[in-house]
Amino acid sequence: MPKVIYGGQSYECGDQSVLDCLTAQGINIPSACHSGICQTCMIQAVSGNIPQRAQAGLKDTLAAQKYFLPCVCHPEEDIEVALYGKGQLKFQAQVTCIEFLNADILGIRIKPARPFEYKAGQFISLFKDEATARCYSLASVPELDDELFINVRKVPNGQMTGWIFDTVRTGDTVTISGASGDCFYVPGKPEQNILLIGTGSGLAPLYGIIRDAIRNGHTGCISLYHGSLNTAGFYLVDALRELAREHPNFKYVPCVSEGNASQDYATGMVAEVALQNNPVLSGWRVYLCGNPDMVKSAQQKTFLAGASLREIFADPF
């Protein structure tokens, strides 16, 4: 008889769903519909195989992280589970490189002291102390880069960025969390077109996602639109243009929203330029990162242009 393992305790599941099994033991799991529709009860499998029905309707990125719906999960073998978002691990890591990517953004490379699993585009928390931490997206790709790569934009009077810009130095030991987030590339649809829209340091996760897609042999069109007030706000321009030269299916369009720019740049708000060039997004995958107002607006506009909600991945910051 299959067992459900949670918090070091083992419970016989019998004919019950995983949700019913755990709640019968007094374990409080938020739930609502009990039919796999609302996704309120979503939890994560630590080990064991998940029946396909228990992941129906979830985004591919959530399924790839072994999240599932316990209300419709009747396991065929023992399964160990953890609550969604619980048990965040911390890692010690060494800062191996700090460089200015432009006048306001630092590129920081970090080497964890022990094996570290992540997907390009996810985010980590960087801790100043026990009470102060901020999330930063990963521009690195585990199969391509030996270190984690984050991009930090200086915030005026920011407690965290003030510490990073003024105090953190190459060679320092810092504390980071494990990686989280569902804004990453999932193989399996190599011919699908991909639209990526970002502002400022929102380029970081997109840069990782693009390189990961190329590494996986993605054949569909990969179009990146990166927005800034002026040309001084762009970075990684040479690297992105080199990728575009090497891979004909990748297009890089930097967009200046104020004033005029040279012919190497588009003019206008980044989401508007992206949708003018790609007005029909049926069947596309969309990634939106950066300014929260831009992300919120672009979510609605890309959905209205035909993108499925399941294929729109957002990371506002």
Secondary structure, DSSP 8 states (H G I E B T S, - for coil): --EEEETTEEEE-TTS-HHHHHHHTT-----S-SSSSS-TT-EEEEES---GGGGTTS-HHHHHTTEE-GGG---SS-EEEEETT----EEEEEEEEEEESSSSEEEEEEEESS-----TT-EEEEEEETTEEEEEEB---TTT-SSEEEEEE--TT-HHHHHHHHT--TT-EEEEE--B-S-S--SS-TT--EEEEEEGGGHHHHHHHHHHHHHTT--S-EEEEEEESSGGG--SHHHHHHHHHH-TTEEEEEEE-SS---TTSEES-HHHHHHHH----TT-EEEEEE-HHHHHHHHHHHHHTT--GGGEEEEE-
